[in-house]
Amino acid sequence: MLLDRLVRSQTISGAVLAVQCVFLVLIAWPIEVEALGPDSPNATSLDERVQEVLQPLGDGLAVSVWVGPAGGAPWFVRNPEVALPSASAIKTAYLVALFARFADDLDATPPGLDEALSDHHPAMTPYTPEQRDDIRTALQGASVRTLGGVMMGSIDAPNHVYNAAASAITAILGGPDALTAAIHAIDPAFRGIVARRYMLAPRNVTGDNEASAASLAAVLARLAAGELPGVSPETLAAMRDAVIVQEDLHGLQGRHFVKGGSLNSDPITRVKSGWWERPELGPVVLTVMLARPNPGNQGRAEAAEQLDAAASALSAMLLEAIQDESNRPQP
């Protein structure tokens, strides 16, 4: 299940990429792109390549991108403050709030877990009776550390358990509104992150879980740098340990800490986020968020696959561009 989740969130469909390549010869689609010109001499060329990846996705596409070092100004951004559906990528912020709240004993079962897993709790409403039994078998009595690992996907679990862990954490921290307040209290840079529903609950009732690329990048940057006010190094290390790590992602050597997100209901959403610890260089933080309002004239599965391929291609392109020394800020 963990391997399947990684493959779904990180690979690029060869067929979809082949379709995208056809569009590389088209006239650039005018979109509003921001980049650090003085620090990135090739920014104009990169803007054009970004346009080429996004053009096939059609009208109504929403984009928020942030890529840069774990400390300091970004190297490339696209609508970084625009809030978009966050899907499971928001779980990194949940992780930070959970571990910060229970830092005194991450190996204890947090109070309120039994209630959060009960049949009558709204956190369990999206699941069938059989799934709820699975969820309780997997999570009842779990430690804070285990809940975080299951929610983040670094501890393998079925998809319903993976999402229920996030919902249980939301309940333990007081529900979506209280969780949002807890995230905002940790760092002002996290204020673009808003929880409005339990995982798998309807997206159009209480509202969607949202974040901007800049706010998610701020969370990731704190973990990448290993510095968060009021949080001990040991707790930060535990947070980092809960994140999935891949080697040589996109053919780029080093350790890639990743958290993706996907939603196939409208708006169809794909998020690629994480940080890359490069050999002998500082970590790079990346958040790519794409949302299209509906499938248009495509089938839903085809539209979702195309969006996922674009998000992966854009992530790889931006990370590869950072490898070019001329695109890095000079001392």
C-alpha positions as a Python dict, from the first residue, in 0.01 Angstrom:
ca = {
    (1, 'M'): (0, 0, 0),
    (2, 'L'): (283, 243, 82),
    (3, 'L'): (454, 166, -248),
    (4, 'D'): (128, 219, -434),
    (5, 'R'): (79, 556, -261),
    (6, 'L'): (431, 665, -357),
    (7, 'V'): (386, 556, -715),
    (8, 'R'): (53, 737, -747),
    (9, 'S'): (191, 1061, -606),
    (10, 'Q'): (537, 1075, -758),
    (11, 'T'): (556, 899, -1095),
    (12, 'I'): (486, 1055, -1433),
    (13, 'S'): (272, 872, -1686),
    (14, 'G'): (474, 819, -2002),
    (15, 'A'): (164, 846, -2217),
    (16, 'V'): (61, 1177, -2063),
    (17, 'L'): (412, 1316, -2092),
    (18, 'A'): (415, 1221, -2458),
    (19, 'V'): (98, 1424, -2506),
    (20, 'Q'): (255, 1714, -2318),
    (21, 'C'): (560, 1710, -2542),
    (22, 'V'): (337, 1788, -2840),
    (23, 'F'): (248, 2116, -2673),
    (24, 'L'): (609, 2221, -2628),
    (25, 'V'): (608, 2365, -2980),
    (26, 'L'): (298, 2576, -2920),
    (27, 'I'): (302, 2947, -2860),
    (28, 'A'): (345, 3020, -2488),
    (29, 'W'): (19, 3066, -2300),
    (30, 'P'): (25, 3401, -2117),
    (31, 'I'): (7, 3335, -1743),
    (32, 'E'): (114, 3548, -1453),
    (33, 'V'): (447, 3412, -1326),
    (34, 'E'): (676, 3561, -1064),
    (35, 'A'): (1044, 3477, -1027),
    (36, 'L'): (1354, 3622, -869),
    (37, 'G'): (1514, 3777, -1176),
    (38, 'P'): (1830, 3914, -1010),
    (39, 'D'): (1912, 3579, -854),
    (40, 'S'): (1789, 3361, -1140),
    (41, 'P'): (1939, 3463, -1475),
    (42, 'N'): (1749, 3184, -1651),
    (43, 'A'): (1414, 3275, -1495),
    (44, 'T'): (1262, 3391, -1825),
    (45, 'S'): (1341, 3060, -1991),
    (46, 'L'): (1204, 2875, -1689),
    (47, 'D'): (882, 3078, -1702),
    (48, 'E'): (833, 2970, -2061),
    (49, 'R'): (888, 2606, -1972),
    (50, 'V'): (636, 2634, -1687),
    (51, 'Q'): (384, 2777, -1933),
    (52, 'E'): (440, 2486, -2168),
    (53, 'V'): (364, 2231, -1895),
    (54, 'L'): (50, 2411, -1779),
    (55, 'Q'): (-97, 2503, -2118),
    (56, 'P'): (-256, 2162, -2196),
    (57, 'L'): (-457, 2175, -1872),
    (58, 'G'): (-700, 2429, -2013),
    (59, 'D'): (-890, 2727, -1878),
    (60, 'G'): (-972, 2767, -1511),
    (61, 'L'): (-653, 2604, -1387),
    (62, 'A'): (-544, 2731, -1044),
    (63, 'V'): (-173, 2720, -959),
    (64, 'S'): (35, 2800, -653),
    (65, 'V'): (409, 2726, -649),
    (66, 'W'): (697, 2795, -412),
    (67, 'V'): (1053, 2664, -448),
    (68, 'G'): (1360, 2785, -263),
    (69, 'P'): (1601, 2728, 24),
    (70, 'A'): (1496, 2627, 374),
    (71, 'G'): (1588, 2977, 487),
    (72, 'G'): (1547, 3305, 304),
    (73, 'A'): (1364, 3422, -6),
    (74, 'P'): (1229, 3178, -266),
    (75, 'W'): (1402, 3120, -596),
    (76, 'F'): (1085, 3072, -801),
    (77, 'V'): (719, 3135, -719),
    (78, 'R'): (386, 3137, -897),
    (79, 'N'): (89, 3283, -705),
    (80, 'P'): (251, 3167, -378),
    (81, 'E'): (-10, 3325, -148),
    (82, 'V'): (-316, 3187, -329),
    (83, 'A'): (-503, 2932, -115),
    (84, 'L'): (-594, 2610, -298),
    (85, 'P'): (-730, 2271, -191),
    (86, 'S'): (-449, 2099, -5),
    (87, 'A'): (-561, 1733, -6),
    (88, 'S'): (-329, 1515, 207),
    (89, 'A'): (-38, 1759, 178),
    (90, 'I'): (-192, 1953, 469),
    (91, 'K'): (-106, 1659, 693),
    (92, 'T'): (249, 1789, 739),
    (93, 'A'): (103, 2088, 924),
    (94, 'Y'): (-119, 1851, 1127),
    (95, 'L'): (193, 1655, 1219),
    (96, 'V'): (372, 1964, 1347),
    (97, 'A'): (70, 2070, 1555),
    (98, 'L'): (24, 1720, 1701),
    (99, 'F'): (386, 1661, 1798),
    (100, 'A'): (422, 2013, 1936),
    (101, 'R'): (113, 1962, 2156),
    (102, 'F'): (228, 1626, 2294),
    (103, 'A'): (604, 1678, 2284),
    (104, 'D'): (644, 1568, 2647),
    (105, 'D'): (561, 1206, 2559),
    (106, 'L'): (531, 1113, 2193),
    (107, 'D'): (511, 745, 2286),
    (108, 'A'): (196, 784, 2496),
    (109, 'T'): (-160, 747, 2366),
    (110, 'P'): (-308, 1097, 2336),
    (111, 'P'): (-622, 1173, 2535),
    (112, 'G'): (-938, 1170, 2329),
    (113, 'L'): (-832, 898, 2084),
    (114, 'D'): (-1101, 649, 2187),
    (115, 'E'): (-1370, 913, 2144),
    (116, 'A'): (-1233, 1014, 1804),
    (117, 'L'): (-1254, 652, 1685),
    (118, 'S'): (-1609, 592, 1810),
    (119, 'D'): (-1892, 528, 1564),
    (120, 'H'): (-2078, 847, 1653),
    (121, 'H'): (-1784, 1085, 1606),
    (122, 'P'): (-1792, 1291, 1281),
    (123, 'A'): (-1432, 1190, 1216),
    (124, 'M'): (-1559, 836, 1145),
    (125, 'T'): (-1869, 931, 943),
    (126, 'P'): (-1705, 883, 597),
    (127, 'Y'): (-1620, 517, 668),
    (128, 'T'): (-1825, 197, 644),
    (129, 'P'): (-1880, -15, 957),
    (130, 'E'): (-1620, -262, 831),
    (131, 'Q'): (-1368, 17, 771),
    (132, 'R'): (-1431, 158, 1119),
    (133, 'D'): (-1348, -182, 1267),
    (134, 'D'): (-1024, -185, 1065),
    (135, 'I'): (-945, 168, 1181),
    (136, 'R'): (-998, 86, 1547),
    (137, 'T'): (-792, -233, 1519),
    (138, 'A'): (-505, -33, 1370),
    (139, 'L'): (-523, 285, 1577),
    (140, 'Q'): (-682, 214, 1915),
    (141, 'G'): (-421, 273, 2185),
    (142, 'A'): (-172, 409, 1929),
    (143, 'S'): (96, 651, 2042),
    (144, 'V'): (130, 1005, 1916),
    (145, 'R'): (435, 894, 1719),
    (146, 'T'): (247, 607, 1555),
    (147, 'L'): (-56, 821, 1467),
    (148, 'G'): (175, 1072, 1300),
    (149, 'G'): (357, 805, 1101),
    (150, 'V'): (34, 642, 980),
    (151, 'M'): (-114, 980, 884),
    (152, 'M'): (199, 1075, 688),
    (153, 'G'): (226, 739, 512),
    (154, 'S'): (568, 647, 654),
    (155, 'I'): (396, 367, 850),
    (156, 'D'): (217, 152, 596),
    (157, 'A'): (-161, 123, 630),
    (158, 'P'): (-469, 88, 406),
    (159, 'N'): (-594, 414, 260),
    (160, 'H'): (-893, 438, 495),
    (161, 'V'): (-666, 394, 799),
    (162, 'Y'): (-417, 645, 657),
    (163, 'N'): (-687, 910, 626),
    (164, 'A'): (-866, 817, 948),
    (165, 'A'): (-542, 880, 1139),
    (166, 'A'): (-550, 1240, 1018),
    (167, 'S'): (-916, 1272, 1114),
    (168, 'A'): (-849, 1128, 1460),
    (169, 'I'): (-565, 1376, 1506),
    (170, 'T'): (-799, 1657, 1400),
    (171, 'A'): (-1049, 1545, 1663),
    (172, 'I'): (-783, 1505, 1935),
    (173, 'L'): (-672, 1864, 1872),
    (174, 'G'): (-1029, 1991, 1905),
    (175, 'G'): (-1175, 1973, 1553),
    (176, 'P'): (-1094, 2160, 1232),
    (177, 'D'): (-1127, 2513, 1375),
    (178, 'A'): (-915, 2438, 1681),
    (179, 'L'): (-657, 2258, 1468),
    (180, 'T'): (-635, 2560, 1240),
    (181, 'A'): (-580, 2786, 1541),
    (182, 'A'): (-310, 2553, 1675),
    (183, 'I'): (-126, 2557, 1341),
    (184, 'H'): (-143, 2937, 1320),
    (185, 'A'): (-15, 2975, 1678),
    (186, 'I'): (305, 2787, 1597),
    (187, 'D'): (432, 3031, 1335),
    (188, 'P'): (270, 3334, 1164),
    (189, 'A'): (401, 3203, 831),
    (190, 'F'): (158, 2908, 866),
    (191, 'R'): (-153, 3129, 856),
    (192, 'G'): (-236, 3037, 497),
    (193, 'I'): (-324, 2684, 616),
    (194, 'V'): (-689, 2623, 706),
    (195, 'A'): (-858, 2296, 811),
    (196, 'R'): (-1234, 2293, 753),
    (197, 'R'): (-1329, 1926, 733),
    (198, 'Y'): (-1229, 1578, 842),
    (199, 'M'): (-1050, 1369, 581),
    (200, 'L'): (-1288, 1218, 321),
    (201, 'A'): (-1579, 1428, 451),
    (202, 'P'): (-1772, 1616, 177),
    (203, 'R'): (-1577, 1909, 38),
    (204, 'N'): (-1880, 2131, -20),
    (205, 'V'): (-2044, 2129, 325),
    (206, 'T'): (-1810, 2299, 574),
    (207, 'G'): (-1557, 2393, 307),
    (208, 'D'): (-1234, 2241, 185),
    (209, 'N'): (-901, 2208, 361),
    (210, 'E'): (-678, 2468, 198),
    (211, 'A'): (-327, 2608, 198),
    (212, 'S'): (-111, 2834, -11),
    (213, 'A'): (218, 2711, -153),
    (214, 'A'): (401, 2968, 62),
    (215, 'S'): (238, 2851, 385),
    (216, 'L'): (303, 2483, 318),
    (217, 'A'): (659, 2568, 217),
    (218, 'A'): (702, 2749, 551),
    (219, 'V'): (611, 2431, 740),
    (220, 'L'): (844, 2222, 525),
    (221, 'A'): (1125, 2477, 562),
    (222, 'R'): (1104, 2455, 941),
    (223, 'L'): (1139, 2079, 926),
    (224, 'A'): (1415, 2094, 666),
    (225, 'A'): (1614, 2346, 870),
    (226, 'G'): (1546, 2166, 1197),
    (227, 'E'): (1443, 2488, 1368),
    (228, 'L'): (1102, 2571, 1514),
    (229, 'P'): (1056, 2815, 1804),
    (230, 'G'): (949, 2642, 2123),
    (231, 'V'): (1010, 2291, 1986),
    (232, 'S'): (1305, 2083, 2100),
    (233, 'P'): (1553, 1929, 1854),
    (234, 'E'): (1434, 1585, 1966),
    (235, 'T'): (1072, 1664, 1879),
    (236, 'L'): (1174, 1813, 1544),
    (237, 'A'): (1373, 1498, 1469),
    (238, 'A'): (1062, 1292, 1546),
    (239, 'M'): (858, 1507, 1308),
    (240, 'R'): (1114, 1455, 1033),
    (241, 'D'): (1117, 1079, 1100),
    (242, 'A'): (742, 1066, 1031),
    (243, 'V'): (785, 1195, 674),
    (244, 'I'): (831, 956, 381),
    (245, 'V'): (1187, 963, 245),
    (246, 'Q'): (1282, 866, -110),
    (247, 'E'): (1627, 842, -266),
    (248, 'D'): (1711, 988, -608),
    (249, 'L'): (1362, 1121, -684),
    (250, 'H'): (1339, 1249, -1045),
    (251, 'G'): (1692, 1117, -1088),
    (252, 'L'): (1824, 1380, -846),
    (253, 'Q'): (2060, 1236, -588),
    (254, 'G'): (2004, 1296, -221),
    (255, 'R'): (1723, 1242, 28),
    (256, 'H'): (1377, 1361, -77),
    (257, 'F'): (1123, 1408, 204),
    (258, 'V'): (782, 1398, 35),
    (259, 'K'): (413, 1453, 106),
    (260, 'G'): (174, 1449, -185),
    (261, 'G'): (-198, 1503, -207),
    (262, 'S'): (-468, 1408, -457),
    (263, 'L'): (-842, 1460, -495),
    (264, 'N'): (-1039, 1342, -798),
    (265, 'S'): (-1365, 1515, -711),
    (266, 'D'): (-1412, 1874, -825),
    (267, 'P'): (-1196, 2071, -816),
    (268, 'I'): (-952, 1797, -919),
    (269, 'T'): (-642, 1855, -712),
    (270, 'R'): (-278, 1749, -712),
    (271, 'V'): (-12, 1866, -467),
    (272, 'K'): (357, 1774, -464),
    (273, 'S'): (544, 1900, -159),
    (274, 'G'): (855, 1829, 44),
    (275, 'W'): (1221, 1912, 67),
    (276, 'W'): (1534, 1782, -97),
    (277, 'E'): (1854, 1733, 100),
    (278, 'R'): (2122, 1762, -164),
    (279, 'P'): (2474, 1625, -128),
    (280, 'E'): (2702, 1900, 9),
    (281, 'L'): (2436, 2171, -48),
    (282, 'G'): (2158, 2322, 159),
    (283, 'P'): (1806, 2175, 143),
    (284, 'V'): (1558, 2289, -120),
    (285, 'V'): (1188, 2322, -30),
    (286, 'L'): (923, 2274, -298),
    (287, 'T'): (546, 2301, -307),
    (288, 'V'): (350, 2264, -633),
    (289, 'M'): (-30, 2294, -610),
    (290, 'L'): (-261, 2250, -910),
    (291, 'A'): (-641, 2246, -921),
    (292, 'R'): (-871, 2227, -1222),
    (293, 'P'): (-1242, 2302, -1171),
    (294, 'N'): (-1370, 1992, -1351),
    (295, 'P'): (-1264, 1732, -1610),
    (296, 'G'): (-1391, 1939, -1901),
    (297, 'N'): (-1438, 1719, -2207),
    (298, 'Q'): (-1210, 1446, -2066),
    (299, 'G'): (-1301, 1148, -1855),
    (300, 'R'): (-1239, 1211, -1484),
    (301, 'A'): (-963, 950, -1456),
    (302, 'E'): (-787, 1088, -1765),
    (303, 'A'): (-811, 1447, -1638),
    (304, 'A'): (-677, 1346, -1298),
    (305, 'E'): (-388, 1154, -1453),
    (306, 'Q'): (-297, 1449, -1675),
    (307, 'L'): (-300, 1685, -1375),
    (308, 'D'): (-81, 1448, -1175),
    (309, 'A'): (165, 1419, -1462),
    (310, 'A'): (184, 1798, -1493),
    (311, 'A'): (246, 1841, -1120),
    (312, 'S'): (523, 1581, -1129),
    (313, 'A'): (678, 1727, -1444),
    (314, 'L'): (670, 2077, -1297),
    (315, 'S'): (829, 1956, -972),
    (316, 'A'): (1109, 1778, -1157),
    (317, 'M'): (1169, 2078, -1383),
    (318, 'L'): (1199, 2323, -1094),
    (319, 'L'): (1431, 2102, -890),
    (320, 'E'): (1649, 2035, -1192),
    (321, 'A'): (1667, 2410, -1264),
    (322, 'I'): (1800, 2470, -913),
    (323, 'Q'): (2083, 2230, -993),
    (324, 'D'): (2208, 2487, -1244),
    (325, 'E'): (2453, 2696, -1043),
    (326, 'S'): (2363, 3008, -1240),
    (327, 'N'): (2009, 2990, -1101),
    (328, 'R'): (2118, 2997, -738),
    (329, 'P'): (2154, 3316, -536),
    (330, 'Q'): (2517, 3420, -524),
    (331, 'P'): (2686, 3507, -191),
}
